[in-house]
């Protein structure tokens, strides 16, 4: 009779795999929603794109939240899918809470900027505003890291992201003719930069200024805590 036992390393690898899967679930769910909507739009004789963002039409306020999930065509969706998954995956590596915070900030700034800057009545759909926002967040995140190790790691990621997507992002924010919404790109990019500053710098300073209500850990390496386990868990994701 043979027996097998899991080692500590196998347990650690399994835990890491589960954590990665949980984190990637967020951008994957968003991307899946985009594809489901596009398939439904193709199969059902109803055009969902009418629920997109219509500039200067305040009755379409919900377009702020629906715009990223709607696409005008299959090539449009295919063009956004890979960069969304790659850049979104890099953002969610910082934590699920941070991913949704960045996504929310970028979604609002991209939509609001497009709403007021575009010509009245213009309908805008697509996830490219989020793509540009994730790029902006990753490109500048290294400047707001609080530790040297964090700066080095984020710096490497920033250089890779800029090297791969930099030229496309640059031309994407320039005003030009056609049906491409440079407004969504530009304000999405600005939203990503703002998200990096707000989340990594401002929130980090708030955490360091919080009164230390308790300590956990060994006497040689104490870790500050607030005394509230749920709050400590949220703050841990904002490191």
Secondary structure as a PSIPRED ss2 file (coil, helix, strand):
# PSIPRED VFORMAT (PSIPRED V4.0)

   1 X C   1.000  0.000  0.000
   2 X C   1.000  0.000  0.000
   3 X C   1.000  0.000  0.000
   4 X C   1.000  0.000  0.000
   5 X C   1.000  0.000  0.000
   6 X C   1.000  0.000  0.000
   7 X C   1.000  0.000  0.000
   8 X H   0.000  1.000  0.000
   9 X H   0.000  1.000  0.000
  10 X H   0.000  1.000  0.000
  11 X H   0.000  1.000  0.000
  12 X H   0.000  1.000  0.000
  13 X H   0.000  1.000  0.000
  14 X H   0.000  1.000  0.000
  15 X H   0.000  1.000  0.000
  16 X H   0.000  1.000  0.000
  17 X H   0.000  1.000  0.000
  18 X H   0.000  1.000  0.000
  19 X H   0.000  1.000  0.000
  20 X H   0.000  1.000  0.000
  21 X H   0.000  1.000  0.000
  22 X H   0.000  1.000  0.000
  23 X H   0.000  1.000  0.000
  24 X H   0.000  1.000  0.000
  25 X H   0.000  1.000  0.000
  26 X H   0.000  1.000  0.000
  27 X H   0.000  1.000  0.000
  28 X H   0.000  1.000  0.000
  29 X H   0.000  1.000  0.000
  30 X H   0.000  1.000  0.000
  31 X H   0.000  1.000  0.000
  32 X H   0.000  1.000  0.000
  33 X H   0.000  1.000  0.000
  34 X H   0.000  1.000  0.000
  35 X H   0.000  1.000  0.000
  36 X H   0.000  1.000  0.000
  37 X H   0.000  1.000  0.000
  38 X H   0.000  1.000  0.000
  39 X H   0.000  1.000  0.000
  40 X H   0.000  1.000  0.000
  41 X H   0.000  1.000  0.000
  42 X H   0.000  1.000  0.000
  43 X H   0.000  1.000  0.000
  44 X C   1.000  0.000  0.000
  45 X C   1.000  0.000  0.000
  46 X C   1.000  0.000  0.000
  47 X C   1.000  0.000  0.000
  48 X H   0.000  1.000  0.000
  49 X H   0.000  1.000  0.000
  50 X H   0.000  1.000  0.000
  51 X H   0.000  1.000  0.000
  52 X C   1.000  0.000  0.000
  53 X E   0.000  0.000  1.000
  54 X E   0.000  0.000  1.000
  55 X C   1.000  0.000  0.000
  56 X C   1.000  0.000  0.000
  57 X C   1.000  0.000  0.000
  58 X H   0.000  1.000  0.000
  59 X H   0.000  1.000  0.000
  60 X H   0.000  1.000  0.000
  61 X C   1.000  0.000  0.000
  62 X C   1.000  0.000  0.000
  63 X H   0.000  1.000  0.000
  64 X H   0.000  1.000  0.000
  65 X H   0.000  1.000  0.000
  66 X H   0.000  1.000  0.000
  67 X H   0.000  1.000  0.000
  68 X H   0.000  1.000  0.000
  69 X H   0.000  1.000  0.000
  70 X C   1.000  0.000  0.000
  71 X C   1.000  0.000  0.000
  72 X C   1.000  0.000  0.000
  73 X C   1.000  0.000  0.000
  74 X H   0.000  1.000  0.000
  75 X H   0.000  1.000  0.000
  76 X H   0.000  1.000  0.000
  77 X H   0.000  1.000  0.000
  78 X H   0.000  1.000  0.000
  79 X H   0.000  1.000  0.000
  80 X H   0.000  1.000  0.000
  81 X H   0.000  1.000  0.000
  82 X H   0.000  1.000  0.000
  83 X H   0.000  1.000  0.000
  84 X H   0.000  1.000  0.000
  85 X H   0.000  1.000  0.000
  86 X H   0.000  1.000  0.000
  87 X H   0.000  1.000  0.000
  88 X H   0.000  1.000  0.000
  89 X H   0.000  1.000  0.000
  90 X H   0.000  1.000  0.000
  91 X H   0.000  1.000  0.000
  92 X H   0.000  1.000  0.000
  93 X C   1.000  0.000  0.000
  94 X C   1.000  0.000  0.000
  95 X C   1.000  0.000  0.000
  96 X H   0.000  1.000  0.000
  97 X H   0.000  1.000  0.000
  98 X H   0.000  1.000  0.000
  99 X H   0.000  1.000  0.000
 100 X H   0.000  1.000  0.000
 101 X H   0.000  1.000  0.000
 102 X H   0.000  1.000  0.000
 103 X H   0.000  1.000  0.000
 104 X H   0.000  1.000  0.000
 105 X H   0.000  1.000  0.000
 106 X H   0.000  1.000  0.000
 107 X H   0.000  1.000  0.000
 108 X H   0.000  1.000  0.000
 109 X H   0.000  1.000  0.000
 110 X H   0.000  1.000  0.000
 111 X H   0.000  1.000  0.000
 112 X H   0.000  1.000  0.000
 113 X H   0.000  1.000  0.000
 114 X H   0.000  1.000  0.000
 115 X H   0.000  1.000  0.000
 116 X H   0.000  1.000  0.000
 117 X H   0.000  1.000  0.000
 118 X C   1.000  0.000  0.000
 119 X C   1.000  0.000  0.000
 120 X C   1.000  0.000  0.000
 121 X C   1.000  0.000  0.000
 122 X C   1.000  0.000  0.000
 123 X E   0.000  0.000  1.000
 124 X E   0.000  0.000  1.000
 125 X C   1.000  0.000  0.000
 126 X C   1.000  0.000  0.000
 127 X C   1.000  0.000  0.000
 128 X H   0.000  1.000  0.000
 129 X H   0.000  1.000  0.000
 130 X H   0.000  1.000  0.000
 131 X H   0.000  1.000  0.000
 132 X H   0.000  1.000  0.000
 133 X H   0.000  1.000  0.000
 134 X H   0.000  1.000  0.000
 135 X H   0.000  1.000  0.000
 136 X H   0.000  1.000  0.000
 137 X H   0.000  1.000  0.000
 138 X H   0.000  1.000  0.000
 139 X H   0.000  1.000  0.000
 140 X H   0.000  1.000  0.000
 141 X H   0.000  1.000  0.000
 142 X H   0.000  1.000  0.000
 143 X H   0.000  1.000  0.000
 144 X H   0.000  1.000  0.000
 145 X C   1.000  0.000  0.000
 146 X C   1.000  0.000  0.000
 147 X C   1.000  0.000  0.000
 148 X H   0.000  1.000  0.000
 149 X H   0.000  1.000  0.000
 150 X H   0.000  1.000  0.000
 151 X H   0.000  1.000  0.000
 152 X H   0.000  1.000  0.000
 153 X H   0.000  1.000  0.000
 154 X H   0.000  1.000  0.000
 155 X H   0.000  1.000  0.000
 156 X H   0.000  1.000  0.000
 157 X H   0.000  1.000  0.000
 158 X H   0.000  1.000  0.000
 159 X H   0.000  1.000  0.000
 160 X H   0.000  1.000  0.000
 161 X H   0.000  1.000  0.000
 162 X H   0.000  1.000  0.000
 163 X H   0.000  1.000  0.000
 164 X H   0.000  1.000  0.000
 165 X H   0.000  1.000  0.000
 166 X H   0.000  1.000  0.000
 167 X H   0.000  1.000  0.000
 168 X H   0.000  1.000  0.000
 169 X H   0.000  1.000  0.000
 170 X H   0.000  1.000  0.000
 171 X H   0.000  1.000  0.000
 172 X H   0.000  1.000  0.000
 173 X C   1.000  0.000  0.000
 174 X C   1.000  0.000  0.000
 175 X C   1.000  0.000  0.000
 176 X C   1.000  0.000  0.000
 177 X C   1.000  0.000  0.000
 178 X C   1.000  0.000  0.000
 179 X C   1.000  0.000  0.000
 180 X C   1.000  0.000  0.000
 181 X C   1.000  0.000  0.000
 182 X H   0.000  1.000  0.000
 183 X H   0.000  1.000  0.000
 184 X H   0.000  1.000  0.000
 185 X H   0.000  1.000  0.000
 186 X H   0.000  1.000  0.000
 187 X H   0.000  1.000  0.000
 188 X H   0.000  1.000  0.000
 189 X H   0.000  1.000  0.000
 190 X H   0.000  1.000  0.000
 191 X H   0.000  1.000  0.000
 192 X H   0.000  1.000  0.000
 193 X H   0.000  1.000  0.000
 194 X H   0.000  1.000  0.000
 195 X H   0.000  1.000  0.000
 196 X H   0.000  1.000  0.000
 197 X H   0.000  1.000  0.000
 198 X H   0.000  1.000  0.000
 199 X H   0.000  1.000  0.000
 200 X H   0.000  1.000  0.000
 201 X H   0.000  1.000  0.000
 202 X H   0.000  1.000  0.000
 203 X H   0.000  1.000  0.000
 204 X H   0.000  1.000  0.000
 205 X H   0.000  1.000  0.000
 206 X H   0.000  1.000  0.000
 207 X H   0.000  1.000  0.000
 208 X H   0.000  1.000  0.000
 209 X H   0.000  1.000  0.000
 210 X C   1.000  0.000  0.000
 211 X C   1.000  0.000  0.000
 212 X C   1.000  0.000  0.000
 213 X C   1.000  0.000  0.000
 214 X E   0.000  0.000  1.000
 215 X E   0.000  0.000  1.000
 216 X E   0.000  0.000  1.000
 217 X E   0.000  0.000  1.000
 218 X E   0.000  0.000  1.000
 219 X C   1.000  0.000  0.000
 220 X C   1.000  0.000  0.000
 221 X E   0.000  0.000  1.000
 222 X E   0.000  0.000  1.000
 223 X E   0.000  0.000  1.000
 224 X E   0.000  0.000  1.000
 225 X E   0.000  0.000  1.000
 226 X C   1.000  0.000  0.000
 227 X C   1.000  0.000  0.000
 228 X C   1.000  0.000  0.000
 229 X H   0.000  1.000  0.000
 230 X H   0.000  1.000  0.000
 231 X H   0.000  1.000  0.000
 232 X H   0.000  1.000  0.000
 233 X H   0.000  1.000  0.000
 234 X H   0.000  1.000  0.000
 235 X H   0.000  1.000  0.000
 236 X H   0.000  1.000  0.000
 237 X H   0.000  1.000  0.000
 238 X C   1.000  0.000  0.000
 239 X C   1.000  0.000  0.000
